[in-house]
Amino acid sequence: MTNHWVDIRNADLILAMGGNPAEAHPVGFRWVMEAKEKNDARLVVVDPRFTRTAAVADYFAEIRTGTDIAFLGGLVNYLIETDRIHHDYVREYTDASLIVGEAFGFEDGLFTGYDETEGKYETDSWNYDYDDEGNALRDPTLQHPRCVFQLMREHYSRYTLDVVSSVCGTPRDKLQRVWEMAGETAVPGRTMTILYALGWTQHSIGSQIIRTAAIIQLLLGNMGMRGGGVNALRGHSNIQGLTDLGLLSDQLPGYLTLPDDDEQAYDDYILERARPPLVPDEVSYWRHYERFHVSLMKAWYGNSATAENDWCYDWLPKLSEKLYDILHTFERMSHGEITGYFCQGFNPLAAFPHKAKVTASLSRLKYLVVIDPLRTETAEFWKNHGEYNDVDPAGIGTEVFRLPTSSFAEEDGSIVNSSRWLQWFWRAAPPPGEARPDTAILAGIFLRLQRLYREEGGAFPDPVLNLHWPYRHPEEPSPEELAREYNGWALEDIVDEERNVICRAGEQVEDYGMLRADGGTACGCWIFAGCWTEDGNQMARRDNSDPYGTGQTLGWAWSWPVNRRILYNRASARPDGTPWAENKAVVWWNGQRWVGTDVPDFPVDSDPTAQLGPFLMNQTGRGQLFARDRLAEGPFPEHYEPFETPIASNPLHPHNPLAKHNPGARVFEQDRENFGTFEEFPHAATSYRLTEHFHYWTMHNRLNAIAQPEKFVEIGESLANELGIEKGDRVRVSSKRGHIDAVAVVTKRIRPLQVAGQTVHQVGIPLHWGFLGETKKSHLTNTLTPSVGDANTQTPEYKSFLVRVDKL
Amino acid sequence: MRGGQINLQDIIARSATTVPSPQVRDGGIDPVTKLIDVSRCIGCKACQVACSEWNDLRDDVGECVGVYDNPLDLTPDSFQVMRFNEYENEQGNLEWLIRKDNCMHCAEPGCLEACPAPGAIVQYANGIVDFNSEHCIGCGYCVAGCPFDIPRISKKDSKAYKCTLCSDRVFHGLEPACVKSCPTGSIMFGTKEDMLDLAETRTNFLKSRGYENAGIYDPEGVGGTHVVYVLQHADKPEIYNDLPKDPRISPMVDAWKGVTKPLMSAAVGLAALTGFFHYVTAGPKEISAEDEEAVRADESSEEERQ
């Protein structure tokens, strides 16, 4: 979240789209209710189904799954053409005024630079025009035909009310109403918050949907404001922490990135990432990249990391693929290219798309290690569970090891919530039986591997033999030790520009401003610097005092970065440093420094007359309406159909087959062969969670099983009538990849949509239930889903695919 | 009752009892009320689960019959259920009305009125109507007496069960478990006066949002209730899964009180007699080794204390 849970209460309008917070985040949803009651806010829900969130909404609009860019692109068009934008904010705080190079263009659904045979873009043309000193050209009047604002205006001029209604299936009057309500927050004293979750990320165009939301919030001046922002409601407890610590295949902790294989030289690696400002004097904070990187290497390799060996740069893996994501890994596994697979806190057989492919892939492994507190379907993928897992164990040679872990309530540590708060917690009970914390299991594996390398040698032993392992009990590093390491400490006295010692050797650093690129500091995750200082564990703080009554509670736990609660909060004040509106004030300039209700997201002594932009991490200092080369499928979000779509073509580009689906998406051949067509599978399906369950583990719990005991699918009354299905009937839902059987919930809450001149029915499929646990046994929902992901993140397209429904 | 700490002197009414209830403790007791604002409910069932957890109840794992409701109905092991209704309003807009259904704790409780077993149903000075299962004979008259169809007879022990409004928690100064668990503030708890104030504020809020018929459900026919709803459509309580419009104690209950009470008393006697014959024919209840163990442990700890 750019803002945080409690801040939702400061909003005037809450747009829940691409998420169902009442269903999936009922506890955090209390702040939505507070906003309604205490701030007279309106809640708008846009969703394929009338959800639990819609049940308490002020306004609901239905939408065809996977068409959110069309809906939001239409809103961009509406805001510009009806002049409902925050002009000063857009001019001063976004890149609207920057001039884009002549080489950039967009035609018939494709941006310049598309390589049809490779299925990806060459992104050189997606850039600004620069002067001789490398500074982007500007036109503050926003009139230049190639300035970002004018190009964006032209791009979205195609997203008219009629076009959007035809693509989304949302009735015109509902589109109009939602757009109007959003437009009302263009004034400084009113803000809209956007709440989204996996309903936006799990599409082949997921990243670009979120980008469109960001564009809207910039146009409305809602970024950095109280009750504003683009707010990801994270799907698992501590999944924010997972992302922060870089547990993705191309990441290092704190959003540092692994090198590509053409970055063999350390200096090239740093130069590419320590990006200079593109507008004179801007901060461009990533230019300090090397400080964070070197501190990380010192934390990992201790004295072995030296300036002479480029801080062990050669020991870092270099990626030959853009991402070694799950789809990529299971593709390779299916070809027998992977020997063993460690599966920790993860249930791929149930959670990954296209179960048949997952089963076939796991069957080709030599061994599978499952690290989990519970029995999982994955650990029993080889076992015949009748029709629900109809495999032949005799034909599967995979050896499965199960290592029981403690669960979240059986260990101390910190959980990072969606608000970016690191909250320390204490275990409620010891783990049962032989269960051990994950850290102990991983430490055990590591120490044994290290011993084998030491005793028997092997290829490339250095990174394993020299890993810095300073823990008191090497076989089980404590959460406290790990937390202190993430915060970081000084290895020698750290001095400021005036040579004053600001941190003595051995002391915990106060914040990442103290980190050094010369090896003077070690830090396991630079954005966490400040969580465990010389004053102790900041994450364990529980002071909820709120002196400004804004819900910021700076003494409650600790929020990255530097305990800041609202990102980009400099943008809550005018260029002269006074708040845009008193009721939305976050920080302001008091004549000497930046002060306020939050930790300023700005150099605290930077006088407003210096005119620094508020978006410090960006090279322009500004909010990016134009993404340049940062996304795979273009600088402006464009609507593309899901890979399985219920209509024949992309209504925006009906004659260009290359622009039907995301042109930048990666599709493996065997996955492409497994896509269905609407002739055979006519209904648009989407999968989701229910409040009563959490994925596949609460089915082991009796009370959850009682609350929702059996697999069901949701079918609108109109489709049910067509198919002769009544509520409670058993139905079979099939996709190109398999089928599931379930009870039909026939509902008024899913209505047929008029899309591109035809009627489209949507089918809702909860993802819960399986062949283990206390609930009634069932097929796994991901039997049905397609194996294709977002072009940037490779998050699978669980939210849009095609099915056929038959009565059993 | 958990803890057994509820003071018997707080009982103001007792089923099938002619002896007057204690009268002395009449100072400083405010009637309590659970306020359920249906318009804020997201149907998450946290209250339902919290109820089972606090009361140590584990119902059967049921099945899906094509609706979100589960368990489908109240049972002796489910003191409350969430009832979902898809309602198309006058403007043709869909509303998903989700009502938490449980004992209403009537000021004039039909169950207590109907109950023939002395002391099996009691009403406390704070308004809570509680089943004292020890005295329950499982006759089911409370079921017939309840205008809200709440009590359920258990097959395990042939006794009637229902929501206690967490009387055990309330007597220790805690709110009921469902109230504590509610994430959206849909369920609130306090004195009846405060809750009615709050209900009015909520009603005004709903009216300001276009629910012209928003109102408070505190039906007079049963003397008012200690569970009060705020409804978006108070003129049509029946759309909330058959919430009765004007609940009253069935006239049959009064008829029974007048005419059949002697018969019923005889039936109670008969039940005792049946028990005696059961003992004679089937013998005493077998005591398992574990039970014996427990009794011995109890006795020995008692000896230690002495």
Chai-1 contact restraints between the chains, C-beta under 6 A:
chainA,res_idxA,chainB,res_idxB,connection_type,confidence,min_distance_angstrom,max_distance_angstrom,comment,restraint_id
A,A22,B,I42,contact,1.0,0.0,6.0,A-B,restraint_1
A,P26,B,C44,contact,1.0,0.0,6.0,A-B,restraint_2
A,P26,B,P183,contact,1.0,0.0,6.0,A-B,restraint_3
A,V27,B,P183,contact,1.0,0.0,6.0,A-B,restraint_4
A,R30,B,P183,contact,1.0,0.0,6.0,A-B,restraint_5
A,R30,B,T184,contact,1.0,0.0,6.0,A-B,restraint_6
A,M33,B,R40,contact,1.0,0.0,6.0,A-B,restraint_7
A,M33,B,T184,contact,1.0,0.0,6.0,A-B,restraint_8
A,F50,B,L94,contact,1.0,0.0,6.0,A-B,restraint_9
A,R52,B,I42,contact,1.0,0.0,6.0,A-B,restraint_10
A,R52,B,G43,contact,1.0,0.0,6.0,A-B,restraint_11
A,A55,B,W96,contact,1.0,0.0,6.0,A-B,restraint_12
A,V56,B,I42,contact,1.0,0.0,6.0,A-B,restraint_13
A,T691,B,C44,contact,1.0,0.0,6.0,A-B,restraint_14
A,E692,B,K45,contact,1.0,0.0,6.0,A-B,restraint_15
A,R702,B,R58,contact,1.0,0.0,6.0,A-B,restraint_16
A,L703,B,V49,contact,1.0,0.0,6.0,A-B,restraint_17
A,L703,B,S52,contact,1.0,0.0,6.0,A-B,restraint_18
A,A705,B,V61,contact,1.0,0.0,6.0,A-B,restraint_19
A,I706,B,D59,contact,1.0,0.0,6.0,A-B,restraint_20
A,I706,B,V61,contact,1.0,0.0,6.0,A-B,restraint_21
A,A707,B,K45,contact,1.0,0.0,6.0,A-B,restraint_22
A,A707,B,N70,contact,1.0,0.0,6.0,A-B,restraint_23
A,Q708,B,N70,contact,1.0,0.0,6.0,A-B,restraint_24
A,P709,B,V61,contact,1.0,0.0,6.0,A-B,restraint_25
A,P709,B,G62,contact,1.0,0.0,6.0,A-B,restraint_26
A,P709,B,E63,contact,1.0,0.0,6.0,A-B,restraint_27
A,E710,B,E63,contact,1.0,0.0,6.0,A-B,restraint_28
A,E710,B,C64,contact,1.0,0.0,6.0,A-B,restraint_29
A,F712,B,C64,contact,1.0,0.0,6.0,A-B,restraint_30
A,K727,B,G66,contact,1.0,0.0,6.0,A-B,restraint_31
A,G728,B,V65,contact,1.0,0.0,6.0,A-B,restraint_32
A,G728,B,G66,contact,1.0,0.0,6.0,A-B,restraint_33
A,V743,B,C64,contact,1.0,0.0,6.0,A-B,restraint_34
A,V743,B,G66,contact,1.0,0.0,6.0,A-B,restraint_35
A,A744,B,G66,contact,1.0,0.0,6.0,A-B,restraint_36
A,V745,B,G66,contact,1.0,0.0,6.0,A-B,restraint_37
A,K748,B,E86,contact,1.0,0.0,6.0,A-B,restraint_38
A,K748,B,L94,contact,1.0,0.0,6.0,A-B,restraint_39
A,E774,B,V61,contact,1.0,0.0,6.0,A-B,restraint_40
